[in-house]
């Protein structure tokens, strides 16, 4: 099943409608109350991140199911007018949210940079990027071409890398953030992908599995 795709905006429009769509999805899929609560919390985290992006951000929100899991999805097109782009770049000095902490804040940082300047994704590496982030050539897609993701980040891989490096101070801090994160404790994975001018975020939760 796939729900209707709801336009959501950083100003708040569409967010209540998106949450109502999440509730309808839970009813249609006969999700038990506990799973339904997880779905609601993960949807709220996703949409809360949308509201945390300044400068007229907009994207499509939907939920889909299959292969023993459900996926909460957000897709944004990097093409935007000059005014919106300036507002996004003004999110912080240098066009980056340098004070970002936490998982959804980290993802928001990736999204903002991908939208205002795709080539700046190169600068988002961190100490744990050995297996966490896969980089390709960030360029303009050819018309009609279907390319693999130019950039991909996975919470599952990030957690694995942080755990391996837990003796390092930075890794200890990162692990503390993971333990505090609602998303990291409930979701089975979060995937962020950038393909040309498209940014996609997917929160994955396996069905019938407790957080």
C-alpha positions in Angstrom: 0.0 0.0 0.0 1.0 3.6 -0.6 -0.8 6.6 0.9 -1.6 9.8 -0.9 1.4 12.1 -1.3 0.9 15.2 0.9 2.7 18.5 0.2 4.3 19.7 3.5 5.9 23.0 4.1 8.3 24.4 6.7 5.7 27.0 7.6 3.5 24.2 8.9 1.0 23.8 6.0 0.2 20.2 5.2 1.7 18.7 8.4 -1.7 18.0 10.2 -3.0 16.5 7.0 0.1 14.3 6.7 -0.4 13.0 10.3 -4.0 12.2 9.5 -2.8 10.3 6.5 -0.4 8.3 8.9 -3.4 7.4 11.1 -5.4 6.3 8.1 -2.5 4.1 7.0 -2.3 2.5 10.4 -6.1 1.7 10.3 -5.9 0.3 6.7 -2.9 -1.9 7.5 -4.6 -3.0 10.8 -1.5 -2.0 12.7 -1.7 -2.8 16.5 -1.8 0.1 18.9 1.9 -0.1 19.9 3.0 -0.2 16.2 0.6 2.6 15.5 2.3 4.7 18.2 5.7 4.1 16.7 4.3 5.1 13.3 2.9 8.3 14.7 6.1 9.2 16.6 8.3 8.6 13.6 6.0 10.6 11.4 6.1 13.4 13.9 9.9 13.3 14.0 10.1 13.5 10.2 7.6 16.4 10.0 9.2 18.2 13.0 12.4 18.2 10.9 10.5 19.8 8.1 9.3 22.6 10.4 12.9 23.1 11.5 14.1 24.0 8.1 13.8 27.8 7.5 13.4 29.5 4.2 10.3 28.1 2.5 11.2 24.4 2.3 8.6 22.1 0.7 8.4 18.4 0.0 6.1 15.5 -0.5 5.3 13.2 2.4 3.9 9.7 2.1 4.0 6.2 3.7 4.3 2.9 1.9 4.4 -0.8 3.0 5.8 -3.9 1.6 8.5 -6.6 2.2 7.6 -6.8 5.9 8.2 -3.2 6.7 6.7 0.3 6.3 8.5 3.3 5.0 7.9 6.9 5.9 9.1 9.0 3.0 9.9 12.6 2.2 11.0 13.8 -1.2 12.2 17.3 -2.0 13.3 18.8 -5.3 16.4 20.9 -5.1 15.2 23.3 -7.8 13.9 26.4 -6.2 13.7 30.1 -6.9 16.5 32.4 -5.9 14.7 33.9 -2.9 14.1 30.5 -1.3 17.6 29.5 -1.9 19.0 32.6 -0.2 16.8 31.9 2.8 18.0 28.4 3.1 21.6 29.5 2.8 21.0 32.0 5.6 20.1 29.2 7.9 23.5 29.8 9.4 26.8 31.4 8.5 28.5 29.8 5.6 25.3 28.1 4.6 25.6 25.3 7.1 24.0 24.6 10.4 27.2 24.3 12.3 25.4 23.7 15.7 23.5 20.6 14.5 23.4 17.9 17.1 21.2 14.8 17.2 20.1 12.4 14.4 17.2 14.4 12.9 19.3 17.6 13.2 22.1 15.9 11.4 19.7 14.8 8.6 18.3 18.3 8.4 21.8 19.6 7.9 22.3 17.2 5.0 19.0 18.2 3.4 19.7 21.9 3.7 23.2 21.6 2.2 22.0 19.3 -0.6 19.2 21.8 -1.5 21.2 25.0 -1.5 24.5 23.6 -2.9 24.7 19.9 -3.9 28.5 20.1 -4.2 28.8 21.1 -0.6 27.8 17.5 0.4 31.5 16.7 0.0 32.1 18.7 3.2 29.7 16.7 5.4 32.1 13.8 6.1 32.8 13.0 9.7 35.0 10.8 11.7 32.7 7.8 11.1 32.2 8.1 7.4 34.4 5.1 6.4 31.4 3.0 5.8 28.6 5.4 6.7 28.5 7.6 3.6 29.1 6.6 0.0 30.2 9.4 -2.3 30.0 9.6 -6.0 30.4 12.3 -8.6 27.9 15.0 -7.7 26.7 16.4 -11.0 23.7 17.3 -13.0 21.7 14.3 -14.1 21.3 13.7 -17.8 17.8 14.0 -19.1 15.9 10.7 -18.9 18.8 9.0 -17.1 18.2 6.9 -14.0 21.4 7.2 -11.9 22.2 5.5 -8.6 22.3 7.8 -5.6 25.1 10.3 -5.8 25.1 10.5 -2.0 23.7 8.1 0.5 23.6 8.1 4.3 22.2 5.3 6.5 21.5 5.4 10.2 22.1 1.7 10.4 25.6 2.0 9.0 26.2 5.2 11.1 25.3 3.3 14.3 27.6 0.4 13.3 30.6 2.8 12.7 30.0 4.8 15.9 29.9 1.6 17.9 33.2 0.4 16.5 34.9 3.7 17.5 33.3 4.1 20.9 36.7 4.5 22.6 37.1 7.9 20.9 35.6 10.9 22.6 33.7 12.0 19.5 32.2 8.6 19.2 31.2 8.5 22.8 29.3 11.8 22.3 27.7 10.4 19.1 26.6 7.2 20.9 25.0 9.3 23.7 23.0 11.2 21.0 22.0 7.9 19.5 20.7 6.6 22.8 18.7 9.7 23.4 17.2 9.7 19.9 13.6 8.6 19.5 14.2 7.8 15.8 17.4 5.8 16.5 15.6 3.7 19.2 12.4 3.0 17.2 13.4 3.0 13.5 15.2 0.0 11.9 16.9 2.4 9.6 16.9 6.0 8.2 18.2 6.5 4.7 19.0 9.8 3.1 19.8 9.9 -0.6 20.6 12.7 -3.0 20.3 12.0 -6.7 21.0 15.0 -8.9 18.5 17.6 -7.9 16.3 15.3 -5.7 16.7 14.7 -2.0 14.9 11.7 -0.4 14.5 10.7 3.2 13.1 7.3 4.2 12.4 6.1 7.8 12.2 2.3 7.8 10.3 0.3 10.5 9.9 -3.5 10.2 6.4 -4.7 11.0 5.7 -6.6 14.1 9.0 -5.6 15.7 9.2 -3.7 19.0 11.5 -0.7 19.2 
